[in-house]
Amino acid sequence: MFQELSKNTSSHLSDHIFNTLFDNMPLPLVLSKLETGEIIRTNRFFCETFDLEESEVVSKTSTELGIWKDSNRDTFMRRLIREQNVNGIELDFKNLKGEDIHTLINATLLEMNEQKLLLTMAIDITHRKRSEKALRLSEEKFRSLFEDSPGAIAILNLDTTIAEVNDVYCRISGYSREELIGMSWTEQIPADELDRLKEYNRRRLLDPQDAPSEYELTFYNKAGERKYGIMNVSYLPDSEIIITTFVDITQRKYEEIKLEQHRLELKEHIEQKNKDLTLRLLQLANTNDAAVRLSKKLKQLRLKIATEDNALLEEMDSLILEMEKNQQSIIWKKLNEHLDSSRPQFTSALLTNHPNLTPAEIKLCALLSLNINTKEIAVITNQTYDSIRVSRTRLRKKLGLTNEDNLVAYLLSI
């Protein structure tokens, strides 16, 4: 009798433990009859996962509940009968709302009260599967962008080695993918650029916001040719990788260099022309000065000539006046010719900004724009040094310039 009581007590305790575990297991559990599939019992996590009420579940089969998504139940059951238990098989279900439920199923056969039962535990991996799908799609999009990008892309490790490149990078650099992967990016950078880019990289690893994300750089291709590009850099601390994209601007850069060289050559040419013109104007001014002295002597000689021949006196006066005009005319003709060839829009632009300038002020502006100094202008125009200084002061006011403004620089900018 004691043994019978002990046996009943042990059985009762086992049932209590089973029930406690079944109800409180934080995973969906369902107990069903093997032969009919009729559900005997579920826990609340099962009902919550499949959006069911316990009263709707008991005495029904999973097929009647409509939670199977496909026809893999038969395959599952054959495997279960053959192996007696199934662990870690992925099966797809759906809840009453028609939403997909991805599960990892563990199932085992039991015998209780002379009945063959099936205990099934479902681990909901829907979120994981969605994350995996999102990650896969993200990787596919990244791979598509990576391979189809019109720009060169390289993924760098923190130790400066190249982890991956796209075809455009290979084409621009002249290296194959096999040659590039594992190579340090520093090997492609000229010595005069390397310190700057290393400093950017150092600052970027300490604080991604402290280094510029976009900048110009130069690099060597496999053939040793110097190339130019615009680099965009993104550091991903969580992944410990650096993604770089760049566009090859070598052709544009060479055109800019050629254009700058041409500009400098043109500037030197104009400066030389200005010097030549200044020298020529000074020579003409000296000639003019000699002509002025000659004219003065002729006037003095005229006063000494005793004659009543008025016609002769008038002819001498006309000759002196014509000589003086011709000298000034030659000087300004040369000046205007030079301005027309070197700065054809100068006079019109000057008058557009300052329409009230007098002819004398326009001539002074023209001379100053040729970098001719005050002393030289005085000689060219046959005026005193002080009178040119006064004219410059008046001109500054008329142009609206302050004492801090550079008069010559302003005229050169027109």
C-alpha positions in Angstrom: 0.0 0.0 0.0 2.9 2.4 0.8 4.5 1.6 -2.6 1.1 2.3 -4.3 0.8 5.6 -2.5 4.4 6.6 -3.3 3.8 5.8 -7.0 0.6 7.9 -7.1 2.4 10.8 -5.3 5.3 10.6 -7.8 3.0 10.6 -10.7 1.1 13.6 -9.3 4.3 15.5 -8.8 5.5 14.8 -12.4 2.2 16.0 -13.8 2.5 19.2 -11.7 6.0 19.9 -12.9 5.0 19.2 -16.6 2.0 21.5 -16.3 4.1 24.3 -14.7 6.8 24.1 -17.3 4.3 23.8 -20.2 2.3 26.9 -19.1 5.3 29.1 -18.2 7.7 28.2 -21.0 8.3 31.5 -22.8 8.0 29.9 -26.2 4.9 28.6 -28.1 4.0 25.0 -27.1 1.3 22.8 -28.4 0.4 19.2 -27.4 -1.6 17.2 -30.0 -2.7 13.7 -30.8 -0.3 12.0 -33.2 -2.9 10.1 -35.2 -5.5 12.8 -35.7 -3.5 16.0 -35.2 -6.2 17.2 -32.7 -4.8 19.8 -30.4 -5.1 18.9 -26.7 -3.4 21.8 -25.1 -1.5 25.0 -25.9 0.2 27.7 -23.8 -0.5 31.4 -23.9 2.6 32.1 -26.0 1.3 29.9 -28.8 -2.0 31.8 -28.8 -0.3 35.1 -28.8 2.1 34.2 -31.6 -0.7 33.0 -33.9 -3.3 35.5 -32.8 -5.6 32.8 -31.5 -7.8 32.3 -28.4 -7.3 29.0 -26.5 -11.0 28.2 -26.8 -10.6 28.4 -30.6 -7.6 26.0 -30.6 -8.5 23.0 -28.4 -10.0 20.0 -30.2 -9.0 21.4 -33.6 -6.1 20.5 -35.9 -3.6 22.9 -37.1 -4.9 22.3 -40.6 -8.4 23.3 -39.5 -7.0 26.4 -37.9 -5.5 27.4 -41.2 -2.1 28.2 -39.8 -0.1 26.1 -42.2 1.3 28.3 -45.0 2.3 25.5 -47.4 2.1 21.8 -48.0 5.2 20.9 -46.1 3.2 19.4 -43.2 3.2 15.9 -44.7 7.0 16.0 -45.2 7.4 17.2 -41.6 5.2 14.4 -40.3 7.0 11.6 -42.2 10.3 12.8 -40.9 8.9 12.9 -37.3 7.6 9.4 -37.5 10.8 8.1 -39.0 13.1 9.9 -36.5 10.8 10.2 -33.5 11.8 13.8 -33.0 12.7 16.8 -35.1 15.0 19.6 -34.0 15.7 22.9 -35.7 13.6 22.6 -38.8 12.4 25.9 -40.3 8.7 26.0 -41.2 6.5 28.9 -42.3 3.0 29.5 -40.8 0.5 32.3 -40.8 -1.7 33.8 -38.2 -5.4 34.6 -38.5 -4.5 38.0 -40.0 -2.7 36.2 -42.8 0.7 37.5 -41.6 3.7 35.3 -42.2 5.1 33.6 -39.1 8.6 32.1 -39.6 9.5 29.5 -37.0 12.1 27.1 -35.9 10.4 23.8 -34.9 11.4 21.3 -32.3 9.0 18.3 -32.0 9.1 15.0 -30.1 6.8 12.0 -29.7 5.4 11.2 -26.2 3.3 8.5 -24.8 0.9 9.6 -22.0 -2.0 7.7 -20.6 -1.5 5.1 -23.4 -1.9 7.8 -26.0 0.7 8.8 -28.6 1.1 12.5 -28.4 3.2 15.1 -30.2 4.8 17.9 -28.2 5.8 20.8 -30.5 7.8 23.9 -29.6 7.9 26.8 -32.0 10.6 29.4 -31.8 9.4 32.6 -33.6 12.2 33.7 -35.9 10.1 36.1 -38.0 12.0 39.2 -36.9 15.3 37.4 -37.6 14.2 36.3 -41.0 13.0 39.8 -41.9 16.3 41.2 -40.7 18.1 38.7 -42.8 16.0 39.5 -45.8 16.5 43.2 -45.3 20.2 42.7 -44.9 20.3 40.5 -48.0 18.3 43.2 -50.0 20.6 45.8 -48.6 23.7 43.8 -49.6 22.2 43.3 -53.0 21.5 47.0 -53.4 25.0 47.9 -52.2 26.5 45.3 -54.5 24.5 46.7 -57.4 25.5 50.2 -56.5 29.1 49.1 -55.9 29.5 47.4 -59.2 27.4 49.8 -61.4 28.6 53.1 -59.9 30.1 55.4 -62.6 32.7 56.4 -59.9 35.5 54.4 -58.5 34.8 52.8 -55.1 37.2 51.2 -52.7 36.6 49.7 -49.2 39.5 50.2 -46.9 40.5 48.5 -43.7 41.7 50.5 -40.8 45.3 49.3 -41.3 45.2 51.1 -44.7 44.9 47.9 -46.8 42.3 47.7 -49.5 39.5 45.2 -48.8 37.4 45.5 -52.0 37.3 47.6 -55.2 34.9 47.9 -58.1 35.7 47.6 -61.8 35.8 51.4 -62.3 38.6 51.6 -59.7 40.5 48.9 -61.4 40.1 50.6 -64.8 41.3 54.0 -63.5 44.2 52.6 -61.4 45.3 50.1 -64.0 45.6 47.3 -61.4 43.5 44.1 -61.3 41.3 43.4 -58.3 43.7 40.7 -57.2 46.6 43.1 -57.2 44.7 45.8 -55.3 43.1 43.7 -52.5 45.6 43.7 -49.6 47.6 46.6 -51.1 48.0 49.7 -48.9 46.3 52.7 -50.4 49.4 54.7 -49.4 51.4 53.0 -52.1 49.4 54.9 -54.8 49.8 58.4 -53.3 52.7 60.7 -54.3 55.1 61.6 -51.5 54.1 65.3 -51.6 50.4 64.3 -51.0 50.9 61.5 -48.5 51.4 63.4 -45.3 48.2 65.5 -45.9 46.1 62.4 -46.5 47.5 60.4 -43.6 46.7 63.4 -41.3 43.1 63.4 -42.6 42.9 59.6 -41.9 44.3 60.0 -38.4 41.8 62.7 -37.5 39.0 60.8 -39.1 39.6 57.7 -37.0 39.6 59.8 -33.8 36.5 61.9 -34.8 34.8 61.4 -38.2 33.6 65.0 -38.1 37.1 66.4 -37.7 38.4 65.5 -41.1 37.0 66.7 -44.5 34.7 64.2 -46.2 35.5 65.5 -49.7 38.7 66.8 -51.2 41.0 66.7 -54.2 43.9 64.3 -54.4 46.5 63.0 -56.7 47.5 59.4 -57.2 49.6 57.2 -59.4 48.2 54.5 -61.7 50.0 51.3 -62.3 51.9 52.8 -65.3 53.3 55.5 -62.9 51.1 58.3 -64.5 50.0 61.0 -62.1 46.2 61.2 -61.9 43.8 63.6 -60.2 40.5 62.9 -58.5 37.8 64.2 -56.2 37.6 61.9 -53.2 34.6 61.3 -50.9 35.3 59.4 -47.7 32.9 57.8 -45.2 34.1 56.0 -42.0 31.8 53.4 -40.5 33.0 52.9 -36.9 30.7 49.9 -36.2 32.1 48.0 -39.2 35.6 49.4 -38.8 35.9 50.1 -42.5 36.3 53.2 -44.6 34.4 53.6 -47.9 35.9 55.8 -50.5 34.5 57.0 -53.8 36.2 59.2 -56.2 35.8 60.6 -59.7 38.7 60.9 -62.1 39.2 64.5 -63.0 42.6 64.1 -64.6 41.6 65.4 -68.1 39.8 68.4 -66.5 42.8 69.1 -64.3 45.3 68.9 -67.2 43.1 71.4 -69.1 43.0 73.7 -66.0 46.8 73.4 -65.7 47.2 74.2 -69.4 44.8 77.1 -69.1 46.7 78.5 -66.1 50.0 78.2 -67.9 48.5 80.0 -70.9 47.1 82.7 -68.5 50.5 83.2 -67.0 52.2 83.3 -70.4 49.6 85.8 -71.5 50.1 87.9 -68.4 53.8 87.9 -68.9 53.3 88.8 -72.6 51.0 91.7 -71.6 53.4 92.9 -68.9 56.2 92.8 -71.4 54.1 94.7 -73.9 53.3 97.3 -71.2 56.9 97.7 -70.5 57.7 98.1 -74.2 54.9 100.6 -74.5 56.0 102.5 -71.4 59.5 102.7 -72.9 58.2 103.8 -76.3 56.0 106.4 -74.6 58.9 107.7 -72.6 61.0 107.9 -75.8 58.2 109.7 -77.5 57.8 112.0 -74.4 61.6 112.8 -74.6 61.1 113.5 -78.3 58.1 115.6 -77.4 60.2 117.4 -74.8 62.8 118.1 -77.4 60.1 119.3 -79.8 58.8 121.6 -77.0 62.2 123.1 -76.5 62.6 123.5 -80.2 59.2 125.2 -80.4 60.2 127.5 -77.6 63.4 128.5 -79.4 61.4 129.1 -82.6 59.0 131.4 -80.8 62.0 133.3 -79.3 63.6 133.5 -82.7 60.3 134.7 -84.2 60.3 137.6 -81.9 63.8 138.6 -83.0 63.0 138.5 -86.7 62.2 142.0 -87.9 59.7 141.6 -90.7 56.5 143.1 -91.8 55.6 139.9 -93.7 52.5 138.9 -91.8 52.0 135.8 -94.0 55.4 134.5 -93.0 54.8 135.0 -89.3 51.4 133.2 -89.6 53.1 130.3 -91.4 55.7 130.1 -88.6 53.0 130.1 -85.9 51.1 127.4 -87.7 54.2 125.3 -88.1 55.0 125.5 -84.4 51.4 124.6 -83.4 51.3 121.7 -85.8 54.6 120.3 -84.4 53.3 120.4 -80.8 50.0 118.7 -81.7 51.6 116.0 -83.8 53.8 114.9 -80.9 50.9 114.6 -78.5 48.8 112.9 -81.2 51.5 110.2 -81.7 51.7 109.5 -78.0 48.0 109.0 -77.6 47.7 107.0 -80.8 50.2 104.5 -79.5 48.5 104.4 -76.2 45.1 103.7 -77.7 46.4 101.1 -80.0 47.9 99.2 -77.1 44.7 99.5 -75.1 42.6 98.2 -78.0 44.8 95.1 -78.4 45.4 94.3 -74.7 42.3 95.5 -73.0 39.7 96.2 -75.7 36.8 96.7 -73.2 38.6 98.9 -70.7 37.4 102.4 -71.8 33.8 101.3 -72.3 33.7 99.4 -69.0 35.3 102.4 -67.3 32.7 104.8 -68.7 29.9 102.4 -67.8 30.9 102.5 -64.2 31.9 106.2 -64.2 30.2 108.1 -67.0 31.2 111.6 -65.7 34.9 111.2 -66.3 36.6 113.9 -68.4 38.8 113.0 -71.5 41.9 114.0 -69.4 40.8 111.7 -66.6 40.2 108.8 -69.0 43.7 109.2 -70.3 45.1 109.2 -66.8 43.1 106.0 -66.0 44.5 104.4 -69.1 48.1 105.2 -68.2 47.6 104.1 -64.6 46.1 100.8 -65.8 49.3 100.1 -67.7 51.2 100.3 -64.4 53.0 103.5 -65.4 54.1 105.4 -62.4 53.4 109.1 -61.6 56.9 110.3 -62.6 56.6 108.6 -66.0 53.1 109.9 -66.6 54.4 113.4 -65.9 57.0 113.0 -68.6 54.6 111.4 -71.1 52.0 114.1 -70.7 54.5 116.9 -70.4 53.2 117.9 -66.9 54.8 118.4 -63.6 55.0 115.6 -61.0 52.9 117.6 -58.5 50.2 118.2 -61.0 49.8 114.5 -61.7 49.7 113.8 -58.0 46.8 116.3 -57.7 45.1 114.7 -60.6 45.4 111.3 -59.1 43.9 112.5 -55.8 40.9 114.0 -57.6 40.5 110.9 -59.7 40.3 108.7 -56.5 37.5 110.8 -55.2 35.6 110.7 -58.4 35.9 106.9 -58.6 34.6 106.6 -55.0 37.8 105.1 -53.6 39.0 105.4 -50.0 42.6 105.9 -48.9 42.8 102.2 -48.2 41.8 101.3 -51.8 44.6 100.7 -54.3 43.9 102.9 -57.4 45.9 100.9 -59.8 44.5 97.6 -58.6 41.0 98.9 -59.0 41.7 100.0 -62.6 43.3 96.7 -63.4 40.2 94.9 -62.2 37.9 96.7 -64.7 
